Amino acid sequence: MSNSQSRFGCLGVSIVLLLCLSLLFNVAFLVGGFLGMMGDELKFRETVLVKPAKGVETKIAVISIRGLISGYMRGAVGESMVEDVKLELEQALADNSVRAIVLAVDSPGGEVTASDIIYEAVKKADEKKPVVVSMGAVAASGGYYISMGARHVFAHETTITGSIGVIMQTLNYSELLGKVGVQMVTLKSGKFKDVLSGSRAITPEEQELMQANIMQTYARFVGIVAKRRNLPEAELRAGMADGRPLSGRDAVNAKLVDEVGDFEDAVAKAVQLGSAPGAAVVRYQATPGLGLALRLLGQQKQQNIEVKLASPAQLDLRPGYQYLLPSWLAQ
């Protein structure tokens, strides 16, 4: 046998071995994940950020909320990122060794309903165990909304927060349709059935209707802030609740945030509120398993939704939805 044939034969054997190993790994991964789901009720694994002091068994659980808050973004474990947050909170509450929760928020906001659901979940969790918020680079509008469910809120001096308000947008492409010779034909059961249709200009009556809807949602937002921050609602409406973004320092001065501080400060506060000196600090992350593996495989063909502050178009906002977002991100 020649040297070239020998090398070719060795290469072929190596490729076959690699394929076999890859197949065995995938099978073991899927079977292990399936067995893990069958035998373990925990949906999220714990990554230790700070080890506990000697003889201490208590923990502080860290839950992260990053990017657009949306009920239609797929979750790592649940059907949506909203469900993921609820599951993480439930896991922290069910674990007797967890004495307090740190909610790390780095989000410009998002959908009204999704933000409200998370706010309610955080508020209910705080009634059982202390929840402390650590704001990152941005915790504005919906990001600020969900933070109101916590017992104590920290912001960096440079955090962009506040932006208390509601926004809804649609496109009017009627003139464009006319230029290309296309006419929209609409059959409807009532005069408001095609409200916010982009094929025609909005009528004064429709604008009044939708504005009233926006103000109803805004009233809930302001009411929550006023109650949770113990501030006069009338003063909020006349001042800081006009949609303006604030720095972390300005938010503290306006009493919209408790303290200027970083993640470590939030953890220290959680330890204090939870009466858990020397506690471990653990971050919740999705447990690798069959369900997650199949979900990730299914998501490979989907377009990822990323929040890039320099590119508002990346938010993939949908016409007709109410959003809790800073104005510069919704344009």
C-alpha positions in Angstrom: 0.0 0.0 0.0 1.4 3.4 -1.0 1.9 6.3 1.5 -0.9 8.3 -0.1 -3.4 5.4 0.2 -2.3 4.9 3.8 -2.9 8.5 4.7 -6.3 8.5 2.9 -7.3 5.4 4.9 -6.3 7.0 8.2 -8.2 10.2 7.4 -11.3 8.1 6.5 -11.1 6.3 9.8 -10.7 9.5 11.7 -13.8 11.1 10.1 -15.9 8.0 10.9 -14.7 8.1 14.5 -15.5 11.8 14.8 -19.0 11.3 13.3 -19.6 8.4 15.8 -18.5 10.5 18.7 -20.6 13.4 17.6 -23.7 11.1 17.3 -23.1 9.6 20.8 -22.6 13.0 22.3 -25.9 14.3 20.8 -27.8 11.2 21.9 -26.4 11.4 25.5 -27.2 15.1 25.6 -30.8 14.6 24.6 -31.3 11.5 26.8 -29.7 13.3 29.7 -31.8 16.3 29.2 -35.0 14.2 29.0 -34.1 12.3 32.2 -33.2 15.6 33.9 -36.6 17.0 33.1 -38.3 13.9 34.3 -36.5 13.8 37.6 -35.8 17.4 38.5 -38.5 20.1 39.0 -36.1 23.0 38.8 -36.3 24.8 35.5 -33.1 26.9 36.0 -29.7 25.9 37.2 -27.6 28.0 39.6 -24.3 29.6 38.7 -22.4 30.6 41.8 -21.2 34.2 41.6 -20.2 34.5 45.3 -19.4 31.4 47.4 -21.1 31.3 50.8 -19.3 31.8 54.1 -18.2 28.6 55.9 -21.2 26.8 57.4 -23.8 29.2 55.7 -26.4 27.6 53.5 -28.5 30.6 52.6 -28.6 32.2 49.1 -29.4 35.4 47.2 -30.9 34.6 43.8 -30.1 36.9 40.9 -32.6 37.1 38.0 -31.7 39.1 34.9 -34.1 40.9 32.6 -32.3 42.2 29.5 -33.4 43.7 26.2 -36.9 44.2 24.9 -39.8 43.2 27.2 -42.1 41.2 25.1 -44.7 38.5 25.3 -44.0 37.2 21.8 -40.2 36.7 22.2 -39.4 33.1 22.8 -38.2 32.1 26.2 -35.3 29.8 27.1 -37.6 27.6 29.2 -41.2 28.9 29.0 -43.1 30.0 25.9 -41.9 33.6 26.3 -39.4 35.7 28.2 -42.2 36.9 30.4 -43.0 33.3 31.4 -39.2 32.7 32.0 -39.1 35.6 34.5 -42.2 34.3 36.3 -40.7 30.8 36.5 -37.5 32.1 37.9 -39.3 34.1 40.6 -41.4 31.0 41.5 -38.2 28.9 41.8 -36.6 31.5 44.1 -39.7 31.6 46.2 -40.0 27.8 46.4 -36.3 27.5 47.5 -36.2 27.9 51.3 -32.5 28.6 51.3 -33.1 31.7 49.1 -33.6 34.7 51.4 -33.8 37.5 48.9 -33.8 38.3 45.2 -31.8 40.7 43.1 -33.4 41.7 39.9 -30.8 42.9 37.4 -32.7 45.1 34.9 -31.0 46.4 31.7 -34.0 47.1 29.4 -35.3 50.1 27.5 -38.9 48.8 28.0 -41.3 47.1 25.7 -44.9 46.0 25.5 -47.4 47.4 28.1 -49.0 44.1 28.9 -45.8 42.2 29.2 -44.3 44.9 31.5 -47.4 44.9 33.6 -47.4 41.1 34.0 -43.7 41.1 35.1 -44.4 44.1 37.5 -47.2 42.1 39.2 -45.0 39.0 39.5 -42.2 41.0 41.0 -44.5 42.8 43.5 -46.1 39.5 44.6 -42.6 37.9 45.0 -41.5 40.9 47.1 -44.4 40.3 49.5 -42.8 37.0 50.4 -39.1 37.7 50.0 -37.3 41.0 49.5 -36.6 42.0 45.9 -33.9 44.5 45.2 -33.4 46.0 41.7 -30.0 46.7 40.2 -30.4 49.0 37.1 -27.9 48.6 34.4 -27.2 51.0 31.5 -30.9 51.4 30.7 -34.0 50.8 32.8 -36.4 53.2 31.2 -40.1 53.1 30.6 -41.1 49.5 30.8 -37.8 48.7 32.4 -38.6 51.3 35.1 -42.2 50.0 35.3 -41.2 46.4 36.3 -38.7 47.8 38.8 -41.5 49.4 40.7 -42.5 45.9 42.0 -39.3 45.7 44.1 -38.7 46.8 47.7 -35.5 48.8 46.9 -34.1 50.2 43.7 -30.5 51.0 42.8 -29.3 52.8 39.7 -25.9 53.7 38.4 -25.2 57.4 38.1 -25.2 57.0 34.4 -28.2 54.7 34.1 -30.9 56.0 31.7 -34.2 55.5 33.6 -37.6 57.2 34.0 -39.3 57.9 30.7 -42.7 57.4 32.3 -45.2 57.3 29.4 -46.9 55.3 26.8 -46.5 55.3 23.0 -48.3 53.8 20.0 -47.4 54.4 16.4 -48.6 53.3 13.0 -47.6 54.2 9.4 -49.7 56.1 6.9 -48.8 54.8 3.4 -51.9 56.0 1.6 -50.0 58.4 -0.7 -47.5 55.8 -1.5 -50.3 53.4 -2.6 -51.7 56.1 -4.8 -48.4 56.7 -6.5 -48.0 53.0 -7.5 -51.7 52.7 -8.5 -52.8 50.5 -5.6 -56.1 51.1 -3.8 -57.0 49.4 -0.5 -60.6 48.1 -0.3 -61.8 47.6 3.2 -65.1 46.0 4.3 -65.8 46.4 8.0 -68.6 45.8 10.5 -68.1 49.1 12.4 -66.5 52.5 11.8 -63.6 51.7 14.2 -62.9 48.2 13.0 -59.9 49.4 10.8 -58.6 52.0 13.2 -54.9 52.7 12.7 -55.0 51.3 9.2 -52.1 52.7 7.3 -54.0 52.8 4.0 -55.7 56.1 5.0 -55.4 59.0 7.3 -56.7 58.7 10.9 -59.9 60.6 11.6 -60.3 63.0 14.5 -62.8 60.7 16.1 -60.3 57.8 15.9 -57.5 59.8 17.2 -59.6 60.8 20.2 -60.5 57.2 20.8 -56.9 55.9 20.7 -55.6 58.9 22.7 -58.1 58.0 25.5 -56.8 54.4 25.4 -53.2 55.6 25.7 -54.1 57.9 28.6 -55.8 55.0 30.4 -52.7 53.0 30.3 -50.6 56.0 31.2 -52.8 56.6 34.3 -52.1 53.1 35.5 -48.3 53.6 35.0 -48.3 56.9 36.9 -50.6 55.5 39.6 -48.2 52.6 40.2 -45.2 55.0 40.4 -47.0 57.3 42.7 -48.1 54.5 45.1 -44.8 52.6 45.1 -42.6 55.7 45.4 -45.0 57.5 47.8 -45.2 60.5 45.6 -48.1 62.8 44.8 -49.6 61.7 41.5 -50.5 65.3 40.5 -46.9 66.4 40.9 -45.7 63.4 38.9 -48.1 64.2 36.0 -47.0 67.9 36.0 -43.3 67.0 36.2 -41.2 63.9 35.9 -43.9 61.7 34.3 -43.9 63.5 31.0 -41.8 60.9 29.3 -38.4 62.5 30.0 -35.4 60.2 30.5 -33.4 60.7 33.6 -29.9 59.8 34.8 -29.6 57.6 37.8 -28.5 60.5 39.9 -31.4 62.7 38.8 -33.8 59.8 39.4 -32.6 59.5 43.0 -33.0 63.3 43.4 -36.6 63.0 42.1 -37.2 60.1 44.5 -38.0 57.7 41.6 -35.0 55.5 42.6 -33.8 54.8 46.2 -30.0 55.0 45.8 -27.1 55.3 43.4 -25.2 52.1 43.5 -23.9 49.1 41.5 -24.7 45.4 41.4 -22.6 44.7 44.5 -24.5 47.4 46.4 -27.8 45.7 45.4 -26.5 42.3 46.6 -25.4 43.8 49.9 -28.9 45.4 50.4 -30.5 42.0 49.6 -28.3 40.3 52.2 -29.4 42.9 54.7 -33.1 42.8 53.9 -33.0 39.0 53.8 -31.1 38.7 57.1 -28.6 36.4 55.3 -25.0 37.4 56.2 -22.4 35.3 54.4 -25.0 34.0 51.9 -24.0 32.6 48.5 -25.0 34.7 45.5 -26.3 32.6 42.6 -27.5 33.5 39.1 -30.4 31.6 37.5 -29.7 30.2 34.0 -31.7 27.9 31.8 -30.9 24.3 32.4 -29.6 22.4 29.3 -32.2 19.8 28.5 -34.2 18.2 25.7 -36.9 20.9 25.7 -34.3 23.7 25.5 -32.3 21.9 22.9 -35.3 21.4 20.7 -36.3 25.0 21.2 -32.9 26.3 20.3 -32.9 24.1 17.2 -36.2 25.5 16.2 -35.1 29.1 16.8 -32.1 28.8 14.5 -34.3 29.5 11.5 -36.0 32.4 13.2 -34.6 36.0 13.1 -33.2 37.1 16.4 -34.6 40.2 18.0 -31.9 42.4 19.4 -32.1 45.7 21.1 -29.5 48.1 19.8 -29.9 51.7 21.1 -28.3 53.1 18.0 -30.7 51.3 15.7 -34.4 51.7 16.6 -35.5 49.6 13.6 -34.0 46.5 15.3 -36.7 46.6 18.0 -39.2 45.1 15.5 -42.1 47.1 17.0 -45.6 46.1 15.7 -48.2 48.6 14.7 -51.2 48.8 17.0 -49.3 47.7 20.1 -48.9 50.0 23.1 -45.3 50.3 24.2 -43.5 51.6 27.3 -40.4 52.9 25.5 -38.4 56.1 25.3 -39.6 58.1 22.3 -36.2 58.0 20.5 -36.4 54.2 20.4 -39.9 54.1 19.0 -39.3 56.4 16.1 
